[in-house]
Amino acid sequence: MLFLVRHGLRFLIALVCAAALSLVGAAVASATTVQFASPTYSVSENVGSAPLTLTRTGNTKSTSTIYWFTEQPSAVDDAIPGLDYTETNTHHPASVTFAAGQTSASIQVPVVNHGMPGPTKQFSVKIFAKGLVGSADVASVQILGNDPMPAVHDPADPLALQATGLGYTTLPTTAPTGPLAANPLAGVKFYTAPLVPPNAIISQPQTTLFLEQSGANMAKYKAKLQPIWGQPQQMRYGTWDIDKNGVDRTAIDLNNYLEYAESVSPNTVPEILTYDLCHNSCKLPGNGKPTIVPVKPCGQKADGPAEVAAFENFINDMASGISDHRVVLYLEMDGLITMQCETSAGKATRLKELTYAINTLSTLPRAAIYVDAGASDAGQQKVIAGYLKQIGVSKITGFFLNSTHADWTLNEIAYGQKIVRQLGGNVHFVVNTTVNGRGPEATKHRTTEGNEVLCNPTKQGLGPKPTTNTGYWHVDAFAWMNFAGLSDGPCHSDPSNPFQEPTGVYIPKYAELLISRADYKVTGTVHNVKKS
């Protein structure tokens, strides 16, 4: 009897469990699940919008409304809302409704057609609706910038300024007394980054970025540092554009910067510069004999095949990021001035790298390109002119001077004009005038410390302001290529220097010092310069 009771109870439990499972199965069968049909989508930017497919399973007899929005940009989602696609945020999400019996629906996200090739960018879309959305609730969208290049490079008008409001409307004629070509930057207004918090993935020049991030002190610094941040500055690109995962973001970061600049200041021209090559620390004592100071990981005296390939990839990324955007590019600071510290093999490799860069970038339709040619206090204009010929300076607009030095403006102009004559008069140049208002600060021991103090000098001041109206023969512009107030590193050779911050740290007090000692006039120790 006990046996029958026990087994009867088990049978009853089994019946109850079976009934419960049946009810759960019925509930599952009647549930509705909506999710993306694919985790990733791709779209050419010239098609107008990205169609994303949603699928509905389970109970499809009733209607279902699903909401969606585009997620905030991140290191992975690097497309810019408003510039690359239309943003839909969580405050005003969009929706799509499945009709009774409908199992598939489409979301349309408008994308922007820039009319030029560019790097592939990505953004994400998320769907939500309580109790309806499945696990595949986020989809990534890749925007393919696969348009053809719309313009052709004109060496006589590298920024394609004719018939625009950005510079001259017609090209001036060549001067009758020799090969004095027109200034290709005449009338150009350089881009100045606005002091407003940009999208998180938009880079800004370091001085502006400091002010944006300085929080409660921003108002104080904004007033004090206005003479610096109120002037056009360049964005630098180099090995630091490789993120922590080893991904080189040069192309996308640059493209985003140029898109943003064009959107907020469409009648200006951005300036960018590169510092990507691996340089030894090169000291040039007063006796003219260079001393090589190896710097890890740049201790090698010549780039190997891997380094050459990495530099060429960097240049390719630069070309992709610039595309058909209008830009002034200063190519490779210290690229030639450090040649004095290279071995024969190192010199040959460096010339090969710069030749590749010029051959690649000179085809860009609307880029005025200048390559490093050192500084006058390093001398050797004939040698530098020879290097410029070898790397193909005739294919680009010209060269730039004084980028990592603070030599007098007039001295640099005279030096540049000598190089121009060595090259036959068919090139132009730009002079960096950021902190040369007081000229270079002399070292205590030239034979061991070089010609000028390069580590946060305290006797310098801001120099002539950026302009394309220089008034001097073949000097297309004065530009601020150094971020005034940015530390060059701890000054170990001079413990008395009060500005001992690591390299790259912005020092507001140092910036204030440079402002207080500013001299915006064109001055120097030589006067044999030719005016326009």
Residue, then its C-alpha position, 0 to 999 in steps of 0.5 A: m500500500l505504501f508503495l502505491v502511495r509513494h508512486g502515485l504521489r510521484f506520478l501526480i508531481a510529474l503531471v503537475c510539472a508537465a502542465a507547468l512546462s506546457l504553460v511556460g512553453a505556451a508563454v514562450a511561444s506567445a512572446t515577441t522578440v525583436q532584434f537586429a538581423s545582423p550585428t554589423y552593416s556597411v553603407s557607402e556615404n553617397v547612398g543617402s542613408a544606412p538601412l538596418t534590418l530588424t526581425r521579429t519572432g514569436n508572437t507576431k499577431s499584434t503590433s510592436t513598437i521599438y525605439w532606437f537611437t545612435e550611441q555616443p561616439s567612442a574610441v571604436d565608434d569614431a564617426i562624428p554625429g552631425l558631420d558623418y551621420t544624423e544623430t538620434n539621441t536618447h532624449h528624442p529617440a526614433s521608433v519603428t512599429f511592426a504591424a500585425g503579422q509583420t516579421s521584418a522592418s527597417i531603420q533608416v539612418p541618414v549619412v552625409n556624403h562628403g563627395m571625396p574618398g576617406p577612411t572608413k568610420q563607424f557608429s552604433v545604433k541601439i534599440f529598446a522596448k521593455g520586454l520586447v528586445g532580444s540580446a542583439d540590441v546593438a548594431s555597428v554601422q561602417i560608413l565607406g568613404n569610397d567616392p572618387m577624388p573630385a579634383v586635380h592638384d594644381p601646383a600653381d594653386p595648391l589650395a585651389l583658391q581661385a574663384t573662392g572667398l578664401g584667398y585671392t580670386t585670381l592668381p597674380t601674374t609672375a613678377p617680370t624680374g625673375p621667377l618670383a611666383a605669387n604667394p599661394l597662400a595670399g589672403v588665406k585666413f588660417y583656422t583657429a580652434p574655437l574655445v568650446p567643448p567639441n565632440a569627445i573624439i575631435s582633437q584640438p591643439q594642446t593649448t586650446l585643449f588645456l583651456e577646455q579641460s581646465g574646469a573652474n580655472m578656465a575663465k582665469y586662463k581664458a583671459k590671461l592666455q587669450p594672446i596664445w589661444g586666440q591665434p591659429q595653431q596646428m594639430r600635430y600627428g605622429t606615433w602618438d596617434i597609435d592607441k593603447n590597442g596598437v591601432d593607428r588612428t591617424a587617418i580617422d583623427l585627422n579626417n575628423y579634425l578637418e571635418y570639424a574645422e570646416s563645419v565650424s569655420p568654413n572660410t578658413v584653412p587648417e594647418i597640420l604638421t607631422y613629427d613621426l620619424c625616429h630622431n636621435s637627439c642631435k646636439l650641434p656645439g659651437n665648433g660645428k661637430p655634431t654629437i649624437v645622443p641616442v634616445k630610446p627607442c630611437g637609438q638606432k642611427a638608421d631606420g630599419p625596414a620595419e620603421v620605413a614601412a611604418f612611416e610609409n603607412f603613416i604617410n598613406d594614412m595622412a593622405s587618406g585623412i586629408s583627401d580633398h580637404r583644403v589644408v596647409l601641411y608642414l611635413e616632418m619637423d626636424g626631418l632634415i635639420t637632424m641629418q647632420c647627426e645621421t650616418s651615411a646609411g641613416k641619411a640615405t634612409r631618411l631621404k628615401e622616407l621623405t621622398y616617399a612622403i612628398n611623392t604621395l602627398s603632392t598628389l592631394p588636390r587641395a594641400a599646400i605642403y612645406v617640408d622641414a629645412g632646419a633653421s639658420d642657426a644650424g647653418q648649411q644652406k647649401v647642404i639643405a638645398g641639396y637635400l631638398k632637391q633630392i627629395g623632390v621639393s619642386k613637387i610641393t609648395g616649398f619648405f619651412l624653417n625654425s620649427t623647433h628653434a627660436d631664431w630671429t625672424l629676419n635671420e630665418i628669412a635671410y637664410g630661407q632666401k639663400i636656400v631659395r636662390q640655391l633652388g633656382g627661385n621656384v619654391h616658397f617657405v614659411v617661418n615659425t615665429t611662435v617664441n622668437g620675439r626676443g630671439p634665441e636664448a644663448t647657452k652658457h657653453r656653446t661647445t657642449e650645449g649647442n647654439e640655443v637653449l631648447c628646454n623651456p627658455t625663460k628669456q624668450g617671448l612670443g614672436p610675429k603673429p601668424t599671417t600670410n601677409t609677410g611682406y618678404w620675398h617668397v615668405d608665404a607665411f609666419a606660423w606658430m608651429n610650437f604650442a607656446g607654454l608646452s613643456d619641452g621636458p625637465c631641464h636637467s642641464d639647468p636645475s635653476n629653470p623653474f619650469q621642470e614639467p615632463t615633456g608635453v605638459y602644459i605650463p600656464k605660468y610659462a605661457e604667461l611669461l612668454i606673453s609678457r615678453a612678446d614682441y610681434k615685430v619682425t626683428g633680427t641681427v641681419h638685414n640683408v633680406k629682400k622684401s616683396 
